[in-house]
Amino acid sequence: MKKIVVGGQIDKKEVAKLVEKYGEGKFEIDVKSDLEAAMALKSGAADYYLGACNTGGGGALAMAIALVGRAETVTVSMPGNLMSEEEIRENINNGKRAFGFTAQHKDTVVPIIMDELKKLN
């Protein structure tokens, strides 16, 4: 079973609930600090990382970018800028494993991310 860690700076419990709901029991889910979550992704203890903050890229993804690199991370939403569903799905299929977004977009982006991740597993 693939493992998803939820990191980021805010709304971790709410994001984890959405991941669980839309993951439909196909993923193991763990909530960690952003540093612990990024370390789990880097070490292979986790397969995917989701994180929320107010900007979508700072507190949500900074540690993941630092530890696994930009090539495996993507900011799917920022204030006033939400990536299209097609772009989100394309990023997943192009190998992105860490996803950052603003907390206010969690209800929009998590279902898309989880739907696409289920197809890969």
Backbone as numpy.savetxt, mean C-alpha at the origin, in Angstrom:
# Nx Ny Nz CAx CAy CAz Cx Cy Cz
0.28 -18.08 1.55 -0.57 -16.90 1.55 0.33 -15.66 1.55
0.03 -14.71 0.68 0.79 -13.47 0.59 0.49 -12.59 1.80
1.49 -11.81 2.19 1.35 -10.97 3.38 1.41 -9.50 2.99
0.48 -8.73 3.55 0.43 -7.29 3.35 0.69 -6.62 4.69
1.61 -5.65 4.69 1.83 -4.84 5.88 1.22 -3.47 5.63
0.60 -2.96 6.66 0.04 -1.61 6.62 0.92 -0.73 7.49
1.48 0.29 6.88 2.34 1.23 7.58 1.79 2.63 7.42
2.67 3.58 7.16 2.23 4.95 7.00 2.06 5.64 8.34
1.62 6.87 8.28 1.54 7.69 9.48 0.14 7.80 10.09
-0.90 7.62 9.29 -2.25 7.81 9.83 -3.21 6.74 9.31
-4.30 6.58 10.04 -5.41 5.70 9.67 -5.01 4.25 9.41
-4.00 3.76 10.10 -3.54 2.39 9.87 -4.63 1.36 10.11
-5.35 1.51 11.21 -6.40 0.52 11.53 -7.50 0.54 10.49
-7.87 1.72 10.04 -8.93 1.83 9.03 -8.46 1.24 7.70
-7.20 1.53 7.33 -6.65 0.96 6.10 -6.61 -0.56 6.21
-6.17 -1.07 7.35 -6.10 -2.52 7.55 -7.48 -3.16 7.43
-8.50 -2.51 7.94 -9.87 -3.05 7.83 -10.30 -3.11 6.37
-9.95 -2.09 5.60 -10.28 -2.10 4.17 -9.51 -3.19 3.44
-8.23 -3.35 3.77 -7.42 -4.40 3.16 -8.02 -5.77 3.47
-8.42 -5.96 4.70 -9.03 -7.22 5.10 -10.35 -7.45 4.36
-11.19 -6.42 4.31 -12.48 -6.54 3.64 -12.32 -6.90 2.17
-11.49 -6.14 1.46 -11.36 -6.35 0.02 -10.38 -7.46 -0.34
-9.59 -7.90 0.62 -8.70 -9.03 0.40 -9.41 -10.35 0.46
-10.60 -10.36 1.06 -11.48 -11.53 1.09 -10.78 -12.78 1.62
-9.95 -12.60 2.64 -9.31 -13.75 3.27 -8.14 -14.34 2.50
-7.71 -13.69 1.44 -6.64 -14.22 0.61 -5.25 -13.71 1.01
-5.19 -12.84 2.01 -3.92 -12.25 2.44 -3.82 -12.26 3.96
-2.61 -12.39 4.43 -2.31 -12.17 5.84 -2.02 -10.67 5.98
-2.58 -10.04 6.99 -2.46 -8.60 7.15 -1.85 -8.28 8.51
-0.90 -7.36 8.51 -0.24 -6.96 9.75 -0.07 -5.44 9.74
-0.36 -4.81 10.86 -0.20 -3.36 11.01 1.09 -3.11 11.77
1.93 -2.25 11.21 3.24 -1.96 11.80 3.54 -0.46 11.67
4.60 -0.04 12.34 5.08 1.33 12.10 5.58 1.38 10.67
5.72 2.58 10.14 6.18 2.68 8.75 7.57 2.06 8.58
8.45 2.23 9.55 9.79 1.65 9.46 9.73 0.12 9.53
8.98 -0.42 10.48 8.86 -1.88 10.61 8.22 -2.49 9.37
7.22 -1.81 8.82 6.54 -2.32 7.63 7.49 -2.32 6.43
8.24 -1.25 6.26 9.19 -1.18 5.15 10.30 -2.22 5.31
10.74 -2.44 6.53 11.76 -3.46 6.77 11.22 -4.85 6.45
9.95 -5.10 6.78 9.33 -6.39 6.46 9.27 -6.59 4.94
8.96 -5.53 4.21 8.91 -5.62 2.76 10.31 -5.90 2.20
11.30 -5.19 2.68 12.67 -5.36 2.21 13.21 -6.76 2.50
12.91 -7.28 3.69 13.44 -8.59 4.08 12.70 -9.76 3.45
11.56 -9.49 2.85 10.76 -10.57 2.28 9.75 -11.15 3.24
9.68 -10.59 4.45 8.68 -11.04 5.42 7.29 -10.59 5.02
7.20 -9.60 4.14 5.92 -9.13 3.60 6.06 -9.01 2.09
4.94 -9.17 1.42 4.93 -9.09 -0.04 4.51 -7.72 -0.56
3.63 -7.05 0.20 3.12 -5.75 -0.22 3.00 -4.83 0.99
3.02 -3.53 0.71 2.96 -2.50 1.73 1.93 -1.45 1.30
1.05 -1.08 2.21 0.12 0.02 1.96 0.25 1.00 3.11
0.29 2.29 2.79 0.43 3.30 3.81 -0.27 4.58 3.44
-0.82 5.24 4.45 -1.52 6.51 4.24 -0.88 7.61 5.08
-0.93 8.81 4.54 -0.54 10.01 5.27 -1.29 11.18 4.66
-0.96 12.38 5.06 -1.66 13.55 4.52 -1.21 13.94 3.13
-0.02 13.50 2.71 0.48 13.88 1.39 0.49 12.73 0.39
0.41 11.50 0.88 0.43 10.33 0.01 1.81 9.79 -0.30
2.84 10.57 -0.05 4.19 10.12 -0.37 5.18 10.29 0.76
4.96 11.25 1.61 5.90 11.51 2.71 5.84 10.42 3.75
5.02 10.61 4.77 4.90 9.63 5.85 4.35 8.30 5.40
3.66 8.27 4.29 3.10 7.01 3.80 4.18 6.12 3.20
5.14 6.71 2.50 6.08 5.91 1.71 7.55 6.18 1.96
7.90 7.17 2.73 9.30 7.57 2.86 10.21 6.41 3.25
9.84 5.64 4.24 10.67 4.52 4.68 10.72 3.42 3.62
9.62 3.16 2.96 9.61 2.14 1.91 10.50 2.57 0.75
10.44 3.84 0.38 11.31 4.33 -0.69 12.77 4.18 -0.28
13.08 4.55 0.96 14.46 4.48 1.44 14.99 3.05 1.48
14.14 2.09 1.84 14.60 0.72 2.02 14.49 -0.17 0.79
13.45 -0.01 -0.01 13.30 -0.88 -1.19 13.49 -0.13 -2.50
13.52 1.18 -2.45 13.77 1.98 -3.65 12.51 2.42 -4.36
12.68 3.45 -5.15 11.55 4.03 -5.89 10.97 3.07 -6.92
11.77 2.18 -7.42 11.30 1.27 -8.47 10.16 0.37 -8.01
10.07 0.13 -6.70 9.03 -0.77 -6.19 7.93 -0.02 -5.45
7.96 1.31 -5.47 6.98 2.11 -4.73 6.24 3.04 -5.66
5.03 3.42 -5.25 4.26 4.38 -6.04 3.29 5.13 -5.13
3.19 6.41 -5.38 2.18 7.23 -4.71 0.95 7.23 -5.60
-0.13 6.63 -5.14 -1.33 6.52 -5.98 -2.28 7.69 -5.78
-2.07 8.47 -4.70 -2.86 9.69 -4.55 -2.11 10.70 -3.71
-2.34 11.96 -4.04 -1.83 13.10 -3.30 -3.00 14.08 -3.16
-2.89 15.07 -2.32 -3.99 16.04 -2.23 -4.30 16.63 -3.61
-5.52 16.47 -4.04 -5.96 17.01 -5.31 -5.51 16.23 -6.53
-4.89 15.06 -6.33 -4.40 14.28 -7.47 -4.55 12.79 -7.18
-5.55 12.20 -7.76 -5.82 10.77 -7.58 -5.51 10.05 -8.89
-4.63 9.07 -8.82 -4.26 8.29 -9.99 -5.52 7.56 -10.50
-5.62 7.41 -11.80 -6.78 6.71 -12.36 -6.71 5.23 -11.99
-7.85 4.59 -12.02 -7.90 3.15 -11.73 -6.98 2.39 -12.68
-6.99 2.75 -13.94 -6.14 2.08 -14.93 -4.65 2.23 -14.57
-4.25 3.43 -14.15 -2.85 3.67 -13.78 -2.46 2.87 -12.53
-3.37 2.80 -11.56 -3.09 2.02 -10.35 -2.87 0.57 -10.72
-3.76 0.01 -11.51 -3.64 -1.39 -11.92 -2.37 -1.62 -12.74
-2.03 -0.69 -13.59 -0.82 -0.79 -14.40 0.43 -0.81 -13.52
0.46 0.04 -12.51 1.61 0.08 -11.60 1.77 -1.25 -10.87
0.68 -1.84 -10.45 0.73 -3.14 -9.76 1.30 -4.19 -10.71
0.81 -4.19 -11.93 1.27 -5.18 -12.90 2.69 -4.93 -13.39
3.21 -3.75 -13.15 4.59 -3.42 -13.48 5.53 -3.64 -12.31
5.06 -4.31 -11.26 5.93 -4.72 -10.18 5.99 -3.85 -8.95
5.16 -2.83 -8.85 5.16 -2.01 -7.64 4.63 -2.85 -6.48
5.28 -2.71 -5.33 4.88 -3.50 -4.15 4.51 -2.64 -2.96
4.81 -1.35 -3.01 4.49 -0.44 -1.90 3.65 0.71 -2.45
2.53 0.96 -1.79 1.55 1.92 -2.28 1.26 2.97 -1.21
1.46 4.22 -1.56 1.17 5.32 -0.65 0.01 6.13 -1.18
-0.79 6.66 -0.26 -1.96 7.44 -0.65 -2.39 8.33 0.50
-3.20 9.33 0.18 -3.73 10.18 1.22 -4.85 9.45 1.94
-4.99 9.75 3.21 -6.02 9.08 4.01 -7.42 9.29 3.43
-7.68 10.47 2.88 -9.03 10.73 2.36 -9.35 9.91 1.11
-8.35 9.32 0.48 -8.59 8.49 -0.71 -8.58 6.99 -0.42
-8.42 6.61 0.84 -8.30 5.18 1.17 -9.51 4.37 0.71
-10.70 4.92 0.82 -11.90 4.19 0.42 -11.99 3.99 -1.10
-11.26 4.78 -1.84 -11.23 4.67 -3.30 -10.11 3.76 -3.77
-8.91 3.95 -3.24 -7.75 3.24 -3.79 -7.56 1.83 -3.23
-7.88 1.60 -1.98 -7.66 0.26 -1.41 -8.47 -0.81 -2.15
-9.75 -0.58 -2.46 -10.47 -1.63 -3.21 -9.84 -1.94 -4.56
-9.32 -0.93 -5.25 -8.68 -1.14 -6.55 -7.39 -1.94 -6.38
-6.56 -1.51 -5.42 -5.30 -2.20 -5.17 -5.55 -3.66 -4.81
-6.48 -3.89 -3.90 -6.75 -5.26 -3.46 -7.32 -6.10 -4.58
-8.18 -5.55 -5.39 -8.74 -6.30 -6.52 -7.63 -6.77 -7.46
-6.69 -5.88 -7.74 -5.61 -6.24 -8.66 -4.63 -7.22 -8.00
-4.33 -7.02 -6.72 -3.43 -7.95 -6.04 -4.02 -9.35 -5.98
-5.32 -9.48 -5.82 -5.96 -10.80 -5.80 -5.75 -11.52 -7.12
-5.68 -10.79 -8.21 -5.47 -11.40 -9.52 -4.07 -11.97 -9.67
-3.11 -11.39 -8.93 -1.72 -11.84 -9.02 -1.44 -13.06 -8.16
-2.30 -13.33 -7.20 -2.03 -14.38 -6.23 -2.82 -15.64 -6.49
